[in-house]
């Protein structure tokens, strides 16, 4: 139970950090989407650096990219991302998807380089789709947050102006 509460607190904190970023909704959403995509590639352990590099290349918000990596890089989420990227790479590009892979553990160990390549190719193929899926909702959410914040600030300044 404590783990779940800490997890909820962590996610709320990351969302609060996302709300306080000062860039445009486009830059924040693009950075977040690039951060999410890095969890689809097989380079475990350097996802934050890859996300920061992508955000820098695309001129997106680097902090939003790190937040995207952290929120979607939770231990119970990214294995599903890896499975999807491996499946796409194995089925669409290499066309050698084998449903018996998970039953035979020696096959996984012996062909690790092949599976790594399939995951990498699958994640590259999924890049535009993942960015689009996460970019659009995050952009509209951030835009709504910024509009609400601006309205609150204007209301507060009007209230202070009426006092004087």
C-alpha positions in Angstrom: 0.0 0.0 0.0 2.8 2.3 0.8 4.4 1.7 -2.6 1.1 2.7 -4.3 0.8 5.9 -2.3 4.4 6.9 -3.0 3.8 6.2 -6.7 0.8 8.4 -6.7 2.7 11.1 -4.9 5.5 10.8 -7.4 3.2 11.1 -10.4 1.4 14.1 -8.9 4.7 15.8 -8.3 5.8 15.3 -11.9 2.5 16.7 -13.1 2.9 19.7 -10.9 6.4 20.2 -12.3 4.9 19.9 -15.8 2.3 22.6 -15.0 4.9 25.1 -13.9 7.0 25.0 -17.0 7.2 28.4 -18.8 7.6 27.3 -22.4 4.9 27.2 -25.1 2.4 24.3 -25.1 4.1 23.0 -28.3 7.5 22.8 -26.8 6.3 21.2 -23.6 4.2 18.6 -25.4 6.9 17.8 -27.9 9.5 17.4 -25.1 7.1 15.1 -23.1 6.4 13.0 -26.2 10.1 12.6 -27.0 10.6 11.5 -23.4 7.8 8.9 -23.6 9.3 7.5 -26.8 12.7 6.9 -25.3 11.1 4.2 -23.1 10.2 2.3 -26.2 13.9 1.8 -27.3 16.1 -0.9 -25.9 18.7 1.4 -24.4 17.9 0.8 -20.8 19.6 3.2 -18.4 20.3 6.1 -20.7 16.7 7.0 -21.6 16.9 10.3 -19.8 20.0 11.3 -21.8 18.4 10.2 -25.0 15.2 12.1 -24.2 17.2 15.2 -23.3 19.2 14.9 -26.6 16.0 14.5 -28.7 14.4 17.5 -26.9 17.5 19.6 -27.7 17.5 18.5 -31.3 13.8 19.2 -31.8 14.0 22.4 -29.7 11.5 21.1 -27.3 11.5 21.5 -23.5 14.2 19.4 -22.0 12.6 19.3 -18.5 9.3 18.1 -20.0 11.3 15.3 -21.8 12.8 14.2 -18.5 9.3 14.2 -16.9 8.0 12.1 -19.8 10.8 9.6 -19.3 10.2 9.5 -15.5 6.4 9.1 -15.7 6.3 6.4 -18.4 9.5 4.7 -17.3 8.0 3.1 -14.2 9.0 -0.5 -13.8 5.5 -1.9 -14.5 5.0 0.2 -17.6 8.1 0.1 -19.8 8.2 -3.7 -20.3 4.9 -3.3 -22.2 6.5 -0.6 -24.3 9.4 -2.9 -25.0 7.1 -5.8 -26.0 5.2 -3.5 -28.4 8.4 -2.2 -30.0 9.8 -5.7 -30.3 6.6 -7.0 -31.8 6.5 -4.2 -34.4 10.1 -4.8 -35.3 9.8 -8.5 -35.5 6.5 -8.7 -37.3 6.6 -5.7 -39.7 10.2 -5.4 -40.5 11.9 -8.8 -40.0 8.7 -10.9 -40.4 9.9 -13.5 -38.0 7.6 -13.2 -35.0 7.6 -16.4 -33.0 4.9 -16.8 -30.4 7.0 -19.5 -28.6 9.6 -17.0 -27.6 8.5 -16.7 -24.1 8.2 -20.4 -23.5 11.8 -21.0 -24.6 14.2 -19.0 -22.5 17.4 -20.3 -24.2 16.2 -18.8 -27.5 16.0 -15.4 -25.8 19.5 -15.6 -24.5 21.1 -17.0 -27.6 19.5 -14.5 -29.9 19.8 -11.4 -27.8 21.4 -9.3 -30.5 18.6 -10.1 -32.9 15.9 -9.2 -30.4 17.7 -6.0 -29.6 17.8 -5.1 -33.2 14.1 -5.9 -33.7 13.3 -3.7 -30.6 15.4 -0.8 -31.9 13.8 -1.0 -35.4 10.3 -1.3 -33.9 10.9 1.7 -31.7 12.1 3.8 -34.6 9.1 2.7 -36.7 6.8 3.6 -33.8 8.4 7.0 -33.2 5.9 9.2 -35.3 2.9 7.3 -33.9 4.1 7.6 -30.2 4.9 11.3 -30.6 1.5 12.0 -32.2 -0.4 10.0 -29.6 1.2 11.8 -26.7 1.8 15.2 -28.3 -1.8 16.2 -29.0 -3.4 15.5 -25.7 -0.5 17.0 -23.7 -0.5 20.1 -25.8 -4.2 20.7 -25.2 -3.8 20.0 -21.5 -0.9 22.3 -21.1 -2.7 25.0 -23.1 -5.7 24.7 -20.8 -3.4 25.0 -17.7 -1.7 28.1 -19.1 -5.0 29.7 -20.0 -6.5 29.0 -16.6 -3.3 30.4 -14.9 -3.4 33.5 -17.0 -7.1 34.1 -16.2 -6.4 33.6 -12.4 -3.5 36.1 -12.6 -5.6 38.7 -14.5 -8.4 38.2 -12.0 -6.0 38.6 -9.1 -4.4 41.8 -10.7 -7.9 43.3 -11.2 -8.8 42.6 -7.6 -5.5 44.3 -6.4 -6.1 47.2 -8.8 -9.6 47.8 -7.5 -8.2 48.0 -3.9 -5.9 50.8 -4.8 
